[in-house]
Every structure is written in C-alpha cells, then in structure tokens.
Amino acid sequence: MSIADQLKMFIRQSGKNNNRIAVATGISRSAIGRFLSGERGLDLVSIEKLAAYFNLELRQTKPLTKKSKGA
C-alpha cells in the first residue's frame, strides 16, 4: 500500500472533515479534496504536514534505487 493510499485511509477513518484538516495543516481544502478523490497527488511538504497532524511517522522501508539513463 502506497503512502498516498495509507494517508487517504487514515484521513477517512479519522472522521475529521477537510476544512478542519486544512485549517490545522495549512493545506487548502480543495487540495485535500482532490487528493482524497484521486484527482491529484500531494507534494512532499503537504504529506509531511498531514503526517505531523495525524502524529504519523514517515520512514523509508526500501532502499532507493537509481535508474540508469539508458533504461
């Protein structure tokens, strides 16, 4: 499950409305709504704000790999 999927699930299960989350995090209500509907993604800053708001820890579980230029 991706970070985005996990955040969506957590937001929905929290029972908090988009406006309340927007005011607390500084992320626009429309950006949260588009994210939850799958219309748009979120930038890393917004993901970090949501994680902090919900007291979640973001951590790397797989090593990052570089793609070769020819691939």
C-alpha positions as CSV (number, residue, x, y, z in Angstrom):
1,M,0.0,0.0,0.0
2,S,1.4,3.4,-1.0
3,I,1.9,6.3,1.3
4,A,-0.9,8.1,-0.5
5,D,-3.3,5.2,0.0
6,Q,-2.4,5.0,3.7
7,L,-2.9,8.7,4.2
8,K,-6.3,8.6,2.4
9,M,-7.3,5.7,4.6
10,F,-6.2,7.5,7.8
11,I,-7.9,10.7,6.9
12,R,-11.2,9.0,6.1
13,Q,-11.0,6.9,9.3
14,S,-10.2,10.0,11.4
15,G,-13.7,11.4,10.9
16,K,-12.3,14.9,10.6
17,N,-13.6,17.0,7.7
18,N,-11.5,18.5,5.0
19,N,-12.0,22.1,6.4
20,R,-10.7,21.2,9.8
21,I,-7.7,19.4,8.4
22,A,-7.0,22.3,6.0
23,V,-7.1,24.9,8.8
24,A,-4.8,22.9,11.1
25,T,-2.2,22.0,8.4
26,G,-2.3,25.0,6.0
27,I,-3.1,22.7,3.1
28,S,-6.0,24.0,1.1
29,R,-9.3,22.3,1.5
30,S,-9.6,21.9,-2.3
31,A,-6.1,20.2,-2.4
32,I,-7.2,17.8,0.3
33,G,-10.4,17.0,-1.6
34,R,-8.6,16.5,-4.9
35,F,-6.1,14.2,-3.1
36,L,-8.9,12.1,-1.5
37,S,-10.8,11.8,-4.7
38,G,-7.6,10.6,-6.6
39,E,-7.7,13.6,-8.9
40,R,-4.3,15.0,-7.7
41,G,-1.4,14.0,-5.6
42,L,0.3,15.9,-2.8
43,D,3.8,17.3,-2.7
44,L,6.2,16.1,0.0
45,V,5.7,19.2,2.2
46,S,1.9,18.5,2.3
47,I,2.5,14.9,3.0
48,E,4.8,15.8,5.9
49,K,2.2,18.3,7.2
50,L,-0.5,15.6,7.2
51,A,1.8,13.1,8.8
52,A,2.6,15.6,11.6
53,Y,-1.1,16.5,12.1
54,F,-2.1,12.8,12.5
55,N,1.1,12.0,14.5
56,L,2.4,9.6,11.9
57,E,6.0,8.7,11.2
58,L,7.3,8.7,7.7
59,R,10.2,6.4,7.2
60,Q,11.9,4.7,4.3
61,T,11.4,0.9,4.2
62,K,13.1,0.1,1.0
63,P,16.4,1.4,-0.3
64,L,16.0,4.0,-3.1
65,T,17.4,2.8,-6.4
66,K,18.7,4.9,-9.3
67,K,17.5,4.1,-12.8
68,S,20.2,4.1,-15.4
69,K,19.9,6.7,-18.1
70,G,19.5,4.1,-20.8
71,A,16.6,2.4,-19.1
